Amino acid sequence: MNKKYLLIKNVNLVDVEKERIINNVDILVKEGKIADINKNIIDKNAKEINLKNMYIMPGLINLHAHLFGTGMPSKNLTGGASQARTLKLIKTKVGDKILNKLVKKSLLTELYSGTTTVRSVGDFYYSDCKQRDLINSGKYVGPTLYCSGFAITAPGGHGDGTFARSGATKEELEKLIDNNIAHKVDWIKICTTGGVMDAKEVGGCGALKMSPEQTAWCISYAHKKGYRVASHTEGSEGMIVGIANDLDTIEHGAIIKDDEFKAKYLPKDKKITSTLITTISPAIPFAKFNKELTKCDDIQKSNADIVANGIIETSKLALKEGIRVGLGTDASCPFAFQYGMWRELAYFKKYVGVTASFAVKTATLINAQILGKEKEVGSLDKGKYFDAVVTSKDPYSDLKTLENPYCVFKKGILIKKKPKKFKKYDELLDKLL
């Protein structure tokens, strides 16, 4: 069977652009791309796959993932001696092999669950770039991957000493960016504020860690080099500085409150060109579950409450104001499993208040537009790659059908493998939907 020369018959097409279902169509796929979509296509040279009564939609796109973990709650993620031992291990040759094996497993888990494109936004020792290159060279079939390598921050900033490297001066920060570029990253990731895991006090998750000048240097230099910038931003001041400097994507988000700071750094009537990437998947469980389950302390729990509310309210406001919003899971964080992109859509619907069809559109076409890849992926149209998810039910009627796809296609290659899941935690997470 020529896996890249297929004729899909009698399937119900999920049209994400117009948020509608087109019943009983055929899709002809040649060399991994859609050659035709129509009724009653005949091609005797193609391998036919009859998907009568099934639904087909473009593959999901996860715009915010880390690949170094599974999403299982662990002390490795919340600091302390356990994390220190892990960080020491991955610097060794044995640790490097373990890390790269884990990153590959994460990518395959994403793919088997229906996520055909991933943007990594902070991983150790360019393990993401290594796997991207293996996938692109045909060593194995994985999701299309856009990498950031190490994140960049100021000393003491979010992720410093783990998945991020820090610099204080303009020269130091530019050197870090140049080093990432030398490793052929696709995006530059910075961390302007604190985070839930490493904040030392309540509210520290949103504290500005990179100065306005440091943030401006990074964004300006990366743009000059032709790279877009994503920023971990969980505080008001970080939002203001990012918007003022035309930050490309704001990861997570927070409500802008500080009028004095805003007046100083954000020009009046500044047009917002930044895109918000909503990441509810770890925020809601971390805020709502007890500390024994999350393996966090009181400060982390309080900061999770702040961030969860900030993400949701900022997402609502952005959509109301016509600001573009994308979706990502923050995979590797506790309860953000690598197979959980479908959950991010469900959370988006429940907590932000969008329709199921708009959630699907956001996780496919809008996310592709944010990447600048809408001519290649994001919808099932002639000339685009055949990256697709097949489900037994209409996803517009029930997003949970995306939890267990019938099959996945990656550039025309049929994939029926299923990811390993954590049933105990999934049952708990289902109660939040």
N, C-alpha and C positions, 0 to 999 in steps of 0.2 A: 504493500500500500504506500503510495506517495503521500506522505503526511502533509505536504504543502500544496496538494492539488485536490481540493475537496469540493463537493456540492452538498450543501446543507439544504434539506428539503422540509417544507411544510412547518416552519418554525414561526412563532409569534415574535416579531421584532420590537424591542423596546427602543423607541425613538427618543433619545434623551434630549435632543435639541428642542423638539416641540412637546416633550413630555406626554407622549401618547403611545399607544400600542398599535402596530400594524399586523394584522392577523395573516397567517399562512403565506409566508414569503419564502423564496429560495435565495441562497447566498452562494455564489461561485467564488472560490478562493484559489488563486494561482500564486505560487512562490511566496506564500505567506501574506499576500495582500488581497483585498476584496476586489475582484474583477467585475462583479455584477451583483445587483440586488433587484429581484423582480419576481413576478409570478411565473410558475411553470418553466423554469430554466431547464434545458436539456443539454447535457454534455457527456457523451459516452466515455470520454477519457478520464473523467473525474471519479473519484471514489465517493459514492453517495452515502450520506448519513441522514436518516430520517428522524427528525425531531418533532414529529407531530404532537401537538398539545403542550410542547415545551415553550419556554421563553428564553430569548437570547438578548443580551445587552453587552455593551463594551466592558472590558475588564476594568476593575477598580484601580484607582491611582491613589497611593498613599504618599502624601506630601510631607509627612513628618515622621520619620522612623529612625530609631537607633537599632543597630543590628547585633550588638554584643550580648544581648540577653533574651530570655524567653518571655519575660513579663511576669514570671512567678515572684511573689513578694519575697524579699531576701534582705538580710542584713548587709549583703554586699553592696546594695544600692543605697543604704541609709547611713553609711559611714562606719567608723569603728575599726576594730582589729580585723574583722572578717574582710572588710573592703581592702585594708592595707595589705593583707596576705595575697589577695587576688591581684592587686595592682603589681605586687612584686613578682608574682608568677608569670604574668603575661609579658614581662620584659625578657624572659628566658626563651630559648629555642623551643622547649617543650610547650611553654605557654603560648608562643606564637602559633604553633600548630593547632593547639586547642582553640585559640581565638578564631583562627580562620575557618576551622571546621564548624564552629558555632555560628559564624556569620553566614556561611553557606547554608547551614540548616535553617537559619532565620529566613533567608531569601526563598528557599524552597517552600517553607511553610506559608509565606506570603503568597507565592504563586499557586500552590495547591488549594488555597482558600479563595482564590478569585482575584487577587491583587496582581495585576500584570505589569505595573509600573510603580517604582518606589524611588523616593528621594531620601537619602540618608543625610542626617543633619548633625553629625558628631559621632565619630567612631574612632577606636584606638588604632594607632600605627598604620593607618591607611588600609586597614583590612577590607573596608568597603571598596576602595579603588581596585584592590587585587581581585576581588570576586567579580566586580564589573568587567574587568579586562578578560577574565576567564569566560564569562558569559558571552561577551561580545566576540571572542575568538572561536566560539562554538564548542568549548570544552564541556559545557553542560547547558541545559535549557533552564533559564531562570528569568525572573522579571527584568525588564529594562530598568537599569539602575543609574541614578544621578547622584554623585557623591560630593561630600564636603570634607572628608578626612577629619582631622582634628578641628574642633571649634577653637575660636580665638577669643580671649578675654583679657581683662586686667588682673594683676595679682590679687588673689582672693576672690575673684569673680566666680560665677557659676561654672562648675565643672573643672576648675583649675586643679591640675594634678591628676585628673582622671581622663575624661574624654576631651578636655580642652587644654591648650597651652596659653601662657600669658606673657604679655609684654606691657611695659609702662610708657616708653617713649615712642615717638612717631617712627623712629628708625627700627625699633624692636618690633612694633606691630607690622610694619611693612615687610620686615624680614620673615615674619611668620606667614604672612599672606603669600610672599614669594615662594616660601618652602612648600606651601600647599599647592600652589600652581605648578611647581616642579614635579609634584606627585600626580599631576593631571586631574585635579579635582574639577568638578563641574560648577559648583557653587562655593561661595565663601560663607561660613557660618560664624557669627559672633555672639557673645553672651553679654548683653549690656546691663542686666539686672541680676539680683540673686535668684535663687530657686528654692523650691520646697525642700529638697533633700539636704541642701547644705546651708540653709539659713540658720543663724545662731540665735535669733530672737523672732518673736511674732511680728510679722510685717516685713521681715528681712527678705522674704521672697521677692518683694518689689523694689528693694533698695537699689539705687543706682550704683553699679560697680565700675562700669567704664564711665569716665567723665564725658561730658558733651564733646570735648575736643578729641578725645580718643576715639569716640564713636564716629565723629565726622572724618577723622583721618582714615579709618578703616573703610568706610563706605566710599569715600572719594577715591582712595587709592585702588580699591577693587574695581570700581566702575571705570577708572582710567585704564586698567588692565583688561577690561572687557568682561568682567565677571559680575554676576548679580549676588546680592547679599541677603541672607536670612539672619534674623536676630532673635534669640531667646529674650523675650521681653514680658515681664510679669508685673510691671509697675508703671504708674502714671508718668513719671519723669522719663523713663525709657521710651514710652510711646511718643512723647513730645519730641524728644531728640531724634528718634528714628524718622518720624514724619517730616520733621524740619530738614532732614538730610536725604530725603527721597529713598529711604530704605525700601528694598524691594518687597520682602515679606516679613511681617511681624508675626512671630511664632507665639501663640498662646493669647497674649493681649491683656489689657487692664483698662478700666475706665479712667479717663483723664480728669483729674481733680484740681491740680495745683495751678491756679490762675496766674500767680506771680511768676512761677517758673515758665508757664506757657507764654506769657507776655515777653519774657526775656529771650526765649529760644525759638519760638514758633511765630513766623511772620503772620501778621493779620491777613485773613482771607487766603492763607496758603492752600493751594489745591492739593488734596491728598492723593498721591500716586501709589502709596504703599498698599499691599494686599494683606489681609488678615488670614492667618492659618489657624483654624479652630481645632483644638485638641482636647476634647472632653473625656476621652477614654480613661486616662489614669486619674483625672481630677475628681470626678464624681465618686468613684469607689473609694479613693483615698480619703475623701472628705467624709463619707457616710459610714464606712466600715469601722469597726473598733480597732484599737491599737494592736491588740494581740494578733489580729488577722493581717493588718498592714505592716506589722513589725516596725512601727515608727514611734517617735516620742511625742510629747505634748506640743512642742514647738512645731514639729513637722505637721501634726494634725491640724493645728490652728492655721498654719500657712496654706495647707491644702484647701481649707474652707475659703480662704481669701482668693486663692487662684481659681478654684472652681466657679465661684460667683463672678470673678472678673472675666473669665473666658466666656461664660454664657451671656452676661450683660453686654460685653463688648461686641459679641457676635450679633446680638439683636440690634444694637445701635448701628453697627456697620451696614447691615442689610437694610435697615430703615433709611440710612443716608445714601444708599447706592454705592457703598464701598465694596469692592470685590472680596469675597470670602471663599477660602478653600478649606479642605479637610485633611487632617492627618491624625494618626493614632498616638504618637509619642511612644511607639512600640519599644519595648525593653523596660519601660517604667512599670512599677507594680500594677497588675491587672490590665495592662495594655499588651495583650498577647499578640504574637506575630500573625495569628490567624483572625484577628479581631477587627479588621477594617469595616466589616458589615455593621459592627456595633457602633462605630463612630457615626454612621448614617442614622442609626436608630436613636442615638443620644441627641444628635442634631435635630431630628424631628421632634423628640419629646421635650427637650429642655430649651431649645431656641425657638421652636414653634413653626418650623417650616413643613411643607408637605413632603410626603414620601417621594414623590416624583422629583421635587427640587433637590432633595437630599441625594438622590441617584444622579441627577444632572451635575451637582456640585462635585461629587466624587469621581466623575468621569470627564465630561466635556469641560467644565469650568476649571478643574484641576489641570487638565491638559493645556488649556489656555494660559494658566499661570506659569506653567513650564515653558510655554512657547512652542509646544509640540502638537497643537490642535490639528495640524495638517497630516499628522502621522497616526495619532491615537485619540481617544476620548469619545468617539462615536463610531457606529458601524455604517460607514459610507464608502462608496467606491473610491479606490485608490489608497485607502488607509490600511494599516496593518490589521490582520484579523486577530486581534486580542479580544477575547470574548468570554463571557460567563453564561452558562446555560442553567436555568432553574426550572423546577417543576411547577412553580406558581408565579403569578404576576407579581414582581417585586414592588410595583406601585401600590398593590393591595396589601402586601405583607412583606416588609423588609426582612423579616426573620427567615424568609426563604433563601436569602443570600448566605445564611449560616452554613448550609450544606449544599453547595452547587452540585448539579448532576455531573457536570464536567467543565473543564476550562480549556480554552484555546490560546496558545501563545504563538503569534506569527504563523498561524495555521497548523501548529502542532497540537494534537489532541492530548490532553492530560486528564487522567481519571484518578490519579493518586489523591489520597486524603491526608490532611495534616494530623499529627498527634495533638490531642486536646486535653485540657485539664478540667474534667467533668465537674469536680467539686466546686471549682471557682466559677465555672460557667453557670452553674445553677444559682449561685449567689448573685452573679452579675445580671442574670435574667430578671431578678426582682427589682432592678433599677430601671427597667425599660417600661 
